[in-house]
């Protein structure tokens, strides 16, 4: 048996492995795109053995030195496992790029069109528009039983739904012809179809822009996380320079569910909330900072948010009780600090350390303790880090004691009435 047939037989034994890799990668991508508010269809496949053999034969024929062993063939073929992201709107490629770079370990990436290869036909249109990535799964984002899948290279292709359809036709007819080389007439028709696809992409971009314009109206209502995500992207791009916002969008789906549960889906509610958020460059992403603005100092909203998160939580019961105990002490403290800030600055409804400093009411130790408890609050509410149960209980006691001390200092009359 020659080397290439040996390779194909070996690959057939690993076919299920590569299919599992693709399923896992596609599942991760689909989840993160959906939660970030990007409309897309995600599919995956392991390379068909018949098509793989044809590809290996073609590549071997073009090599200056033929393949010498099976390992060399595996190293040369990068798309044994492939994931395809078909975006509804081509303008979302930039956001998809950032999500992929966060979710996977990137080996290399390519943007198309590229002009490195001379065309076989004088095209009038620019051809294939897409982003390609060669990646590995990140070990920290998979289950222990799935770590073996992190050794496989994956090719991710990102393009619009229209471009993927055209490229599939073009690729099979030009690169895998079953009836000989295409005629000039056939190539011209493919070029014409490419022009129609590019015109279709322009129409999709206009459709997206029209939808964005509709939800800018103060009378509009967010119907889903995709409309909310579009609104937020537009707000950030209109009000901040790209270098000033290096934060990730985060889980827009969860933010949408919170707004829905609180009946705050009208666009008129979102404007003031966004204006109040400073978008600090800490461990919180954009959706988390917006959520913080919404729930700050409000026990009912905290409970609503914790309930939404608990629905998919895998935390043990004792840890959840400890976290709940902490927030039962933190929320009154946060509400007190918000009231104090609002009295001294009408433009702020949620406290920050600089605003508290400007009041002149807090000593250095109190400010440091508030900053520490606020940092721990962020890690707990957003699952950035989860301390030991004993540590969480100690934090709850610190919040209770600090609230009692500050209540006597800042609102003595209210404290006496209580």
LINFENRA-V193899 format. One record per residue. SS is DSSP state (2 for helix, 1 for strand, 0 for the rest). PHI is phi as a letter, one per 40 degrees, with the letter a starting at -180 (NA if undefined). D_FIRST is the distance of its C-alpha to the first C-alpha in Angstrom with 1 decimal. Layout:
SS,PHI,D_FIRST  SS,PHI,D_FIRST
This chain:
0,NA,0.0  0,c,3.8  2,c,6.7  2,c,8.3  2,c,6.4  2,c,6.5  2,c,10.0  2,c,10.9  2,c,10.2  2,c,12.2  2,c,14.8  2,d,15.4  2,c,16.5  2,b,18.9  2,d,20.1  2,c,23.3  2,c,24.0  2,c,24.0  2,c,26.1  2,c,28.5  2,c,28.8  2,c,29.7  2,c,32.1  2,c,33.9  2,c,34.2  2,c,35.4  2,c,37.9  2,c,39.3  2,c,39.6  2,c,41.2  2,c,43.7  2,c,44.7  2,c,45.1  2,c,47.2  2,c,49.4  0,c,49.9  0,g,51.1  0,b,48.3  0,c,47.4  1,a,43.7  1,b,40.9  1,b,37.9  1,b,34.5  1,a,31.0  1,a,27.4  1,c,24.0  0,d,21.6  0,c,20.3  2,d,16.4  2,c,16.6  2,c,19.0  2,c,17.1  2,c,14.0  2,c,16.6  2,c,18.3  2,c,15.5  2,c,14.7  2,c,18.4  2,c,19.0  2,c,16.3  2,c,18.0  2,c,21.4  0,c,20.7  0,c,22.4  0,b,19.6  0,d,16.0  0,d,14.5  0,b,14.0  0,a,12.9  2,c,12.7  2,d,16.5  2,c,17.3  2,c,15.8  2,d,17.9  2,c,20.8  2,c,20.7  0,c,20.6  0,c,24.1  0,b,24.4  0,c,22.0  1,b,25.3  1,b,28.2  1,b,31.9  1,b,34.2  1,b,37.9  1,b,39.9  1,c,43.5  0,c,46.4  0,b,48.2  2,c,46.6  2,c,49.4  2,c,47.9  2,d,45.0  2,c,47.0  2,c,47.7  2,c,44.1  2,d,43.0  2,c,45.3  2,c,44.2  2,c,40.5  2,c,41.4  2,c,43.4  2,c,40.8  1,b,37.6  1,c,36.6  1,c,36.1  1,c,33.5  1,a,34.3  1,a,36.0  1,b,36.4  1,b,39.2  1,b,38.7  0,c,39.9  0,b,38.7  0,b,39.6  0,c,36.9  0,b,35.0  0,c,37.1  0,c,37.1  0,c,36.0  0,a,39.2  0,c,42.6  0,c,42.9  0,c,46.3  0,b,45.2  0,c,43.5  0,g,40.3  0,c,38.5  0,b,40.7  1,a,39.0  1,b,38.2  1,b,34.7  1,b,34.1  1,b,31.2  1,b,32.4  1,b,32.1  1,c,34.1  0,c,37.2  2,c,37.2  2,c,41.0  2,b,40.6  0,b,38.2  0,c,38.9  2,d,37.9  2,c,35.3  2,b,33.7  2,c,33.5  2,c,29.7  2,c,29.3  2,c,31.0  2,c,27.9  0,c,26.2  0,c,27.0  1,b,28.6  1,b,29.5  1,b,33.0  1,b,34.3  1,b,38.1  1,a,39.9  1,c,42.4  2,d,41.6  2,c,42.4  2,c,40.2  2,c,37.2  2,c,37.6  2,c,38.0  2,c,35.0  2,c,32.7  2,c,33.8  2,c,33.7  2,c,30.3  2,c,28.7  2,c,30.6  2,c,30.3  0,c,26.9  0,b,25.0  0,c,26.8  0,c,26.0  0,b,28.6  0,g,28.6  0,c,30.6  0,c,33.7  0,c,37.1  2,c,39.9  2,c,41.7  2,c,38.8  2,c,38.5  2,c,42.3  2,c,42.3  2,c,39.7  2,c,42.0  2,c,45.0  2,c,43.3  2,c,42.7  2,c,46.4  2,c,47.2  2,c,45.0  2,c,46.7  2,c,50.0  2,c,49.0  2,c,48.2  2,c,51.7  2,c,53.1  2,c,51.3  2,c,52.8  2,c,56.2  2,c,55.8  2,c,55.0  2,c,58.0  2,c,60.2  2,c,59.3  2,c,60.0  2,c,63.4  2,c,64.2  2,c,63.7  2,c,65.8  0,c,68.9  0,c,71.0  0,c,71.2  0,c,67.5  1,b,65.6  0,c,62.1  0,c,60.3  0,a,57.0  2,c,55.3  2,c,53.9  2,c,57.4  2,c,58.5  2,c,55.5  2,c,56.4  2,c,60.0  2,c,59.2  2,d,56.9  2,c,59.6  2,c,62.3  2,c,60.5  2,c,59.5  2,c,63.2  2,b,64.9  0,b,62.7  0,c,60.9  2,d,57.2  2,c,57.7  2,c,60.4  0,b,58.1  0,b,55.0  0,c,54.8  0,c,52.2  0,c,53.3  0,g,52.3  0,c,52.5  2,c,54.4  2,c,53.8  2,c,55.7  2,c,58.4  2,c,58.7  2,c,59.0  2,c,61.7  2,d,63.7  2,c,63.4  2,c,64.7  0,c,67.6  0,f,68.3  0,b,67.9  0,c,65.6  1,c,68.1  2,d,67.4  2,c,71.0  2,c,70.2  2,c,67.2  2,d,69.0  2,c,71.4  2,c,68.8  2,c,66.6  2,c,69.6  2,c,70.4  0,c,66.9  0,c,66.6  0,f,62.8  0,c,62.8  0,c,59.8  0,b,59.1  0,c,56.3  0,c,57.3  0,c,55.6  2,c,57.6  2,c,57.6  2,c,58.7  2,c,61.6  2,c,62.7  2,d,62.6  2,d,64.7  2,c,67.3  2,c,67.5  2,c,67.9  0,d,69.8  0,g,72.9  0,b,72.5  2,c,71.9  2,d,71.2  2,c,68.4  2,d,66.9  2,c,66.7  2,c,65.2  2,c,62.5  2,c,61.8  2,c,61.6  2,c,58.9  2,c,56.9  2,c,57.4  0,d,55.8  0,b,52.3  0,c,53.2  0,b,51.6  0,c,54.4  0,c,56.1  2,c,59.6  2,c,61.5  2,c,60.0  2,c,60.8  2,c,64.4  2,c,64.7  2,c,63.5  2,c,65.9  2,c,68.7  2,c,68.1  2,c,68.3  2,c,71.4  2,c,73.0  2,c,71.3  2,d,72.2  2,c,76.0  2,c,75.7  2,c,73.6  2,c,76.2  2,c,79.0  2,c,77.3  2,c,76.7  2,c,80.4  2,c,81.5  2,c,79.3  2,c,80.4  2,c,84.1  2,c,83.7  0,a,81.3  0,c,81.4  0,c,78.1  0,b,76.2  0,b,75.7  0,b,73.1  0,c,73.8  0,b,72.1  2,c,73.1  2,c,74.7  2,c,76.8  2,c,78.0  2,d,78.9  2,c,81.0  2,c,83.1  0,g,84.4  0,c,84.5  0,b,81.7  0,c,81.7  2,c,78.6  2,c,77.6  2,c,77.7  2,c,75.6  2,c,73.0  2,c,72.9  2,c,72.6  2,c,69.8  2,c,67.9  2,c,68.4  2,c,67.3  2,c,64.1  2,c,63.4  2,d,64.3  2,c,61.7  2,c,59.0  2,c,59.9  2,c,60.5  0,b,57.2  0,f,55.1  0,c,54.5  0,a,55.0  0,b,56.3  0,c,58.6  0,c,59.4  2,d,61.7  2,c,64.6  2,c,64.3  2,c,64.4  2,c,67.6  2,c,69.1  2,c,68.5  2,c,70.3  2,c,73.3  2,c,73.4  2,c,73.3  2,c,76.2  2,c,78.3  2,c,77.9  2,c,78.7  2,c,81.9  2,c,82.9  2,c,82.3  2,c,83.9  2,c,87.2  2,c,86.9  2,c,85.9  0,b,87.4  2,d,90.2  2,c,92.1  2,c,89.1  2,c,88.4  2,c,91.9  2,c,91.9  0,c,88.7
